[in-house]
Amino acid sequence: RQLKPDRIETERIITVLDETIVKLELSSLIPCMMDSLDRFADMLGPEITNNLIEHQKLSNEMKHLLSSSEDDDTMRAEEQRGCLCWLEQRLKCSVRNVLRLLLANPLLCQALKYKVWERESPAEEFIKAFGEFRNFMLERLLTSPMEEEKKIRFMEDMSLQIKKNTEVIAALQAELAAAIRTQEEEIHKKDNVIEDLKTSMQDLTRDCKASIQHIKQEAETQREEELQASRGRCARLQQDIQQLRAQLDALVVEHRASELALRKRKCRMEKEIGNWIQQYDAHMEEKQAEYEEVQAAYTEEKNQLSLLMEKRAVLLQEYSQIEEERRIQEEKKEQALKELNTLTLAATRIQAFWRGYLVRSLYKSKIKKKKKGKGKGKGKKGKKTKK
C-alpha cells in the first residue's frame, strides 16, 4: 500500500525530495550524454549541446590539473588549489545550467531516461539511497508523535516479552536437559552395577565350577542366595527405573503443557498484532479518503482561483486603462487650468494697464483744461489795465 501525504508541508517536503531525485538522475546521465554527443545532438538541440561541450572541456581541465598536481613540486600547491576551486565553481555553474535547460523540457527528460540506460554504480547507489531516504522521511512525516511513541512503546513491550519468553524457554530447556542427563547418568550407573553384578556372578559361577567337587552344597546354597539377592536387586533397580521413567514422563508432560500455553499466548499476541494492523489500515484508509476529499476541494478551489485570477487580470487591465484615461484627463485639466490662470493674469494686467492709461489720460485732460483756463484769465486783466 502506497502512503500519501496528508498535509501541505509534508507534500512540499516530498515535492522537494522528488525534484532532487529527478535532478540527481539527470545529472547522473550527463557523462553518458557527453560520451555520445553525436548521437544525442539532434535530440538535445544546439544550446544544450554547447553547454555539454563546455562542461566536458571543464571536466578535462579538472582531470588534467589533478594529474599534473601529483607530478609538480610543492611550490605551486597554492596556485593549483586556487585553480581547482575556480574550476570547481565553474563546473557547478555548468551543471546547474545544463539541469535548468533539461528541466525546462520535460519531454526531453523522459526521452533521455528511456534512451540512456547506463549509469555509474556509485551514482545508482546514491540515487537508490536517496530514494530510501525519501521514503523514510515520508513515513516519519506521516507518523504523528503520539503514534511514534505508541509504536516504540509497543515494540519495546513486545521485545521485552519475547526476551522474557526466550529466557523462560531457555531455562526450562536447560532444566529438562539437566534432568535428562542426571537420569541417563543414574541409569548408566545402575547398568554398570548390573554389569558388575553379572560379571561377579560369572566369576562366582566359574569359581563354583572350579571347586564344585569340594563344596557343591555350599556353592549351591550360596548360589541360590546370590541369585535371590541379585533378583531382589534387579527388582529394586527395575522399580527405580520405572519410577525415574514415570518422573521423566511427568516432566515431559509438564513441559509440553507449558510449551502449549506459551504457544497459545504467542498466537494470542499474533492475533492482537493482526487486529492492531487492521485498525491501522482502516485508520489510514479513512485518512486517505479524507485526503482525497480535501484534494478534490483543493483542485476545485484552485480552478475557481484560476478563473478569478483571469477575471482579476482583465479587471486590472481595464482599471489601468481607466487610470490612464483619468491621468490624461487630469493632465488636460491641469493644462487648461494653467492656460486659464495665464490668460486671467494677462487679462488682469491688461485691465490694470488700461485703467492706468485711462486715469492718466483723464488727469492729462484735466491738467490741460486748467492751464488753458489760467491763460485766458491773465489776458483779460492785461487788456483792462491798458484801457
C-alpha positions as CSV (number, residue, x, y, z in Angstrom):
1,R,0.0,0.0,0.0
2,Q,1.4,3.3,-1.1
3,L,1.5,6.1,1.5
4,K,0.4,9.5,0.5
5,P,1.0,12.9,2.3
6,D,-1.8,14.4,4.4
7,R,-0.5,17.9,5.0
8,I,0.7,20.7,2.7
9,E,4.1,21.0,4.5
10,T,4.6,17.2,4.0
11,E,3.7,17.5,0.4
12,R,6.1,20.4,-0.1
13,I,8.9,18.4,1.5
14,I,8.2,15.3,-0.6
15,T,8.0,17.5,-3.7
16,V,11.4,19.0,-2.9
17,L,12.9,15.5,-2.4
18,D,11.3,14.2,-5.6
19,E,12.7,17.1,-7.6
20,T,16.1,16.4,-6.1
21,I,15.9,12.8,-7.2
22,V,15.0,13.9,-10.7
23,K,17.9,16.3,-10.8
24,L,20.2,13.5,-9.5
25,E,19.0,11.2,-12.2
26,L,19.6,13.8,-14.9
27,S,23.0,14.8,-13.5
28,S,24.0,11.1,-13.5
29,L,23.1,10.9,-17.2
30,I,25.4,13.9,-18.1
31,P,28.6,11.7,-18.5
32,C,26.8,9.3,-20.8
33,M,25.5,12.2,-22.9
34,M,28.9,13.7,-23.1
35,D,30.4,10.4,-24.3
36,S,27.9,10.2,-27.1
37,L,27.1,13.8,-28.1
38,D,26.9,12.9,-31.8
39,R,24.1,10.5,-31.1
40,F,22.1,13.0,-28.9
41,A,23.0,16.3,-30.7
42,D,19.7,16.3,-32.7
43,M,17.6,15.5,-29.7
44,L,19.3,17.9,-27.3
45,G,19.5,20.9,-29.5
46,P,22.3,23.4,-30.0
47,E,22.1,25.2,-26.7
48,I,22.2,22.1,-24.5
49,T,24.9,20.6,-26.8
50,N,27.1,23.7,-26.4
51,N,26.7,23.7,-22.6
52,L,27.6,20.0,-22.6
53,I,30.7,20.6,-24.7
54,E,31.7,23.4,-22.3
55,H,31.1,21.1,-19.3
56,Q,33.3,18.4,-21.0
57,K,36.1,20.9,-21.5
58,L,35.9,21.9,-17.8
59,S,36.0,18.3,-16.8
60,N,39.0,17.6,-18.9
61,E,40.8,20.7,-17.5
62,M,40.0,19.5,-14.0
63,K,41.4,16.0,-14.7
64,H,44.5,17.4,-16.3
65,L,45.1,19.7,-13.4
66,L,44.6,16.9,-10.9
67,S,47.0,14.6,-12.8
68,S,49.6,17.4,-13.1
69,S,49.3,18.3,-9.4
70,E,50.7,14.9,-8.4
71,D,53.9,15.4,-10.5
72,D,54.7,19.1,-9.7
73,D,56.5,20.2,-6.6
74,T,55.0,21.8,-3.5
75,M,55.8,25.4,-4.7
76,R,52.8,25.6,-6.9
77,A,50.4,23.9,-4.5
78,E,48.6,27.1,-3.5
79,E,48.2,28.2,-7.2
80,Q,46.8,24.8,-8.1
81,R,44.4,24.8,-5.1
82,G,43.1,28.2,-6.3
83,C,42.7,26.9,-9.9
84,L,40.9,23.8,-8.5
85,C,38.5,26.0,-6.5
86,W,37.8,28.2,-9.6
87,L,37.3,25.1,-11.8
88,E,35.0,23.6,-9.2
89,Q,32.8,26.7,-9.1
90,R,32.6,26.7,-12.9
91,L,31.7,23.0,-13.0
92,K,28.9,23.6,-10.5
93,C,27.6,26.5,-12.6
94,S,27.8,24.4,-15.8
95,V,25.9,21.5,-14.2
96,R,23.2,23.9,-12.9
97,N,22.9,25.4,-16.4
98,V,22.6,22.0,-18.0
99,L,20.0,20.9,-15.5
100,R,18.0,24.1,-15.9
101,L,17.9,23.6,-19.7
102,L,16.9,20.0,-19.4
103,L,14.2,20.6,-16.8
104,A,12.7,23.3,-19.0
105,N,11.9,20.5,-21.5
106,P,10.1,17.6,-19.6
107,L,9.6,15.6,-22.8
108,L,13.3,15.6,-23.5
109,C,14.0,14.4,-19.9
110,Q,11.6,11.5,-20.4
111,A,13.2,10.6,-23.7
112,L,16.7,10.7,-22.2
113,K,15.6,8.4,-19.4
114,Y,14.4,5.9,-21.9
115,K,17.4,6.1,-24.3
116,V,20.2,6.4,-21.7
117,W,20.3,3.3,-19.5
118,E,23.8,3.3,-18.3
119,R,24.8,4.9,-15.1
120,E,27.8,4.5,-12.9
121,S,27.3,2.2,-9.9
122,P,28.1,4.9,-7.3
123,A,25.5,7.3,-8.8
124,E,22.9,4.5,-9.0
125,E,23.6,3.5,-5.3
126,F,23.4,7.1,-4.2
127,I,20.1,7.7,-6.1
128,K,18.7,4.4,-4.5
129,A,19.9,5.5,-1.1
130,F,18.3,9.0,-1.6
131,G,15.0,7.3,-2.6
132,E,15.1,5.2,0.5
133,F,15.8,8.4,2.5
134,R,12.8,10.0,0.7
135,N,10.5,7.0,1.7
136,F,11.9,7.1,5.3
137,M,11.2,10.8,5.5
138,L,7.7,10.3,4.1
139,E,7.0,7.6,6.7
140,R,8.4,9.7,9.5
141,L,6.3,12.8,8.4
142,L,3.1,10.7,8.1
143,T,3.6,9.3,11.6
144,S,2.5,11.6,14.4
145,P,4.5,11.9,17.6
146,M,1.8,10.0,19.6
147,E,1.7,7.2,17.1
148,E,5.5,7.1,17.1
149,E,5.6,6.9,20.9
150,K,2.9,4.2,20.9
151,K,4.7,2.2,18.3
152,I,8.0,2.4,20.1
153,R,6.4,1.5,23.4
154,F,4.6,-1.4,21.8
155,M,7.8,-2.7,20.2
156,E,9.7,-2.3,23.4
157,D,6.9,-4.3,25.3
158,M,7.0,-6.9,22.6
159,S,10.8,-7.2,22.6
160,L,10.7,-7.4,26.4
161,Q,8.0,-10.1,26.4
162,I,9.9,-12.0,23.7
163,K,13.1,-11.8,25.7
164,K,11.3,-13.0,28.9
165,N,9.7,-15.9,26.9
166,T,13.1,-16.9,25.4
167,E,14.7,-16.7,28.8
168,V,12.0,-18.9,30.3
169,I,12.2,-21.4,27.4
170,A,16.0,-21.5,27.7
171,A,15.7,-22.1,31.5
172,L,13.1,-24.8,31.0
173,Q,15.2,-26.4,28.3
174,A,18.3,-26.3,30.5
175,E,16.4,-27.8,33.4
176,L,15.0,-30.5,31.1
177,A,18.4,-31.3,29.7
178,A,19.9,-31.4,33.2
179,A,17.2,-33.8,34.3
180,I,17.7,-36.0,31.3
181,R,21.4,-36.0,31.8
182,T,21.0,-36.9,35.5
183,Q,18.6,-39.7,34.7
184,E,20.8,-41.0,32.0
185,E,23.8,-40.9,34.4
186,E,21.8,-42.8,37.1
187,I,20.6,-45.3,34.6
188,H,24.1,-45.7,33.3
189,K,25.4,-46.2,36.8
190,K,22.7,-48.8,37.5
191,D,23.6,-50.5,34.3
192,N,27.2,-50.6,35.3
193,V,26.2,-52.0,38.7
194,I,24.1,-54.7,36.9
195,E,27.0,-55.5,34.6
196,D,29.4,-55.6,37.6
197,L,26.9,-58.0,39.3
198,K,26.7,-60.1,36.2
199,T,30.5,-60.3,35.9
200,S,30.7,-61.1,39.6
201,M,28.1,-63.8,39.1
202,Q,30.0,-65.2,36.2
203,D,33.2,-65.1,38.3
204,L,31.3,-66.8,41.1
205,T,30.0,-69.5,38.8
206,R,33.4,-70.1,37.4
207,D,34.8,-70.4,40.9
208,C,32.0,-72.6,41.8
209,K,32.6,-74.8,38.9
210,A,36.2,-75.0,39.7
211,S,35.5,-76.0,43.3
212,I,32.2,-77.7,42.7
213,Q,33.5,-81.2,43.6
214,H,34.6,-80.0,47.1
215,I,31.9,-77.5,48.1
216,K,29.0,-78.4,45.9
217,Q,26.3,-78.0,48.5
218,E,27.8,-74.8,49.9
219,A,28.1,-73.4,46.4
220,E,24.5,-74.4,45.6
221,T,23.2,-72.7,48.7
222,Q,25.4,-69.7,48.2
223,R,24.5,-69.5,44.5
224,E,20.8,-69.6,45.4
225,E,21.3,-66.9,48.0
226,E,23.3,-64.8,45.5
227,L,20.7,-65.4,42.8
228,Q,17.9,-64.4,45.2
229,A,19.8,-61.3,46.3
230,S,20.6,-60.4,42.7
231,R,17.0,-60.9,41.7
232,G,15.9,-58.6,44.6
233,R,18.5,-56.1,43.5
234,C,17.3,-56.4,39.9
235,A,13.7,-55.9,41.0
236,R,14.6,-52.9,43.1
237,L,16.6,-51.5,40.2
238,Q,13.7,-52.2,37.8
239,Q,11.4,-50.3,40.2
240,D,13.8,-47.4,40.4
241,I,14.0,-47.3,36.6
242,Q,10.2,-47.4,36.3
243,Q,9.9,-44.5,38.9
244,L,12.5,-42.5,37.0
245,R,10.7,-43.1,33.7
246,A,7.4,-42.0,35.3
247,Q,9.1,-38.9,36.6
248,L,10.6,-38.3,33.1
249,D,7.1,-38.7,31.5
250,A,5.6,-36.3,34.1
251,L,8.3,-33.7,33.4
252,V,7.8,-34.1,29.7
253,V,4.0,-33.7,30.0
254,E,4.5,-30.6,32.3
255,H,7.0,-29.1,29.9
256,R,4.7,-29.8,26.9
257,A,1.8,-28.2,28.8
258,S,3.9,-25.1,29.5
259,E,5.1,-25.0,25.9
260,L,1.4,-25.3,24.7
261,A,0.5,-22.4,27.0
262,L,3.3,-20.3,25.6
263,R,2.3,-21.2,22.1
264,K,-1.3,-20.2,22.8
265,R,0.0,-16.9,24.3
266,K,2.1,-16.4,21.2
267,C,-0.9,-17.0,18.9
268,R,-3.0,-14.6,21.0
269,M,-0.3,-11.9,20.7
270,E,-0.1,-12.5,17.0
271,K,-3.9,-12.1,16.7
272,E,-3.7,-8.9,18.7
273,I,-0.9,-7.6,16.4
274,G,-3.0,-8.5,13.4
275,N,-6.0,-6.6,14.9
276,W,-3.8,-3.6,15.5
277,I,-2.5,-3.8,11.9
278,Q,-6.1,-4.0,10.6
279,Q,-7.1,-1.0,12.8
280,Y,-4.1,0.9,11.5
281,D,-5.0,0.1,7.9
282,A,-8.6,1.1,8.4
283,H,-7.5,4.4,10.0
284,M,-5.1,5.0,7.1
285,E,-7.9,4.3,4.6
286,E,-10.1,6.9,6.4
287,K,-7.2,9.4,6.3
288,Q,-6.7,8.6,2.6
289,A,-10.4,9.2,1.9
290,E,-10.2,12.5,3.9
291,Y,-7.1,13.4,1.9
292,E,-8.8,12.7,-1.4
293,E,-11.8,14.8,-0.4
294,V,-9.6,17.6,0.7
295,Q,-7.5,17.2,-2.6
296,A,-10.7,17.4,-4.6
297,A,-11.9,20.5,-2.8
298,Y,-8.4,22.0,-3.2
299,T,-8.4,21.3,-7.0
300,E,-11.9,22.9,-7.3
301,E,-10.9,25.9,-5.3
302,K,-7.7,26.1,-7.4
303,N,-9.8,26.1,-10.6
304,Q,-12.0,28.8,-9.1
305,L,-8.9,30.8,-8.1
306,S,-7.5,30.5,-11.7
307,L,-10.9,31.8,-13.1
308,L,-10.9,34.6,-10.5
309,M,-7.3,35.4,-11.3
310,E,-8.1,35.6,-15.0
311,K,-11.0,37.9,-14.3
312,R,-8.8,40.0,-12.0
313,A,-6.2,40.3,-14.8
314,V,-8.9,41.6,-17.1
315,L,-10.2,44.0,-14.5
316,L,-6.7,45.2,-13.7
317,Q,-6.1,45.8,-17.4
318,E,-9.4,47.8,-17.6
319,Y,-8.6,49.6,-14.4
320,S,-5.1,50.5,-15.7
321,Q,-6.8,51.8,-18.9
322,I,-9.3,53.8,-16.8
323,E,-6.5,55.2,-14.6
324,E,-4.5,56.1,-17.7
325,E,-7.6,58.0,-19.2
326,R,-8.1,59.7,-15.8
327,R,-4.5,60.7,-15.7
328,I,-4.7,62.1,-19.3
329,Q,-7.9,64.0,-18.3
330,E,-6.2,65.3,-15.2
331,E,-3.3,66.5,-17.2
332,K,-5.6,68.1,-19.7
333,K,-7.5,69.8,-16.8
334,E,-4.2,71.0,-15.3
335,Q,-3.0,72.3,-18.6
336,A,-6.3,74.1,-19.2
337,L,-6.2,75.5,-15.7
338,K,-2.6,76.7,-16.2
339,E,-3.7,78.3,-19.5
340,L,-6.7,79.9,-17.8
341,N,-4.5,81.2,-15.0
342,T,-2.1,82.6,-17.6
343,L,-5.0,84.2,-19.5
344,T,-6.5,85.6,-16.3
345,L,-3.2,87.0,-15.2
346,A,-2.7,88.6,-18.6
347,A,-6.2,90.0,-18.6
348,T,-5.8,91.5,-15.1
349,R,-2.5,93.1,-16.1
350,I,-4.0,94.4,-19.4
351,Q,-7.0,95.8,-17.4
352,A,-4.7,97.4,-14.9
353,F,-2.6,98.9,-17.6
354,W,-5.8,100.1,-19.4
355,R,-7.2,101.6,-16.2
356,G,-3.9,103.3,-15.5
357,Y,-3.9,104.6,-19.0
358,L,-7.4,105.9,-18.7
359,V,-6.6,107.6,-15.3
360,R,-3.5,109.2,-16.8
361,S,-5.3,110.4,-19.9
362,L,-8.1,111.8,-17.7
363,Y,-5.7,113.6,-15.5
364,K,-3.8,115.0,-18.5
365,S,-7.0,116.3,-20.0
366,K,-7.9,118.0,-16.7
367,I,-4.5,119.5,-16.3
368,K,-4.6,120.9,-19.9
369,K,-8.1,122.4,-19.2
370,K,-6.7,124.1,-16.0
371,K,-3.7,125.5,-17.9
372,K,-6.0,126.9,-20.6
373,G,-8.3,128.5,-18.1
374,K,-5.4,130.2,-16.3
375,G,-4.0,131.6,-19.6
376,K,-7.4,133.2,-20.6
377,G,-7.8,134.9,-17.3
378,K,-4.4,136.6,-17.5
379,G,-5.1,138.1,-20.9
380,K,-8.4,139.8,-19.8
381,K,-6.7,141.5,-16.9
382,G,-4.0,142.9,-19.2
383,K,-6.4,144.4,-21.6
384,K,-8.3,146.1,-18.8
385,T,-5.3,147.9,-17.5
386,K,-4.3,149.1,-20.9
387,K,-7.7,150.7,-21.2
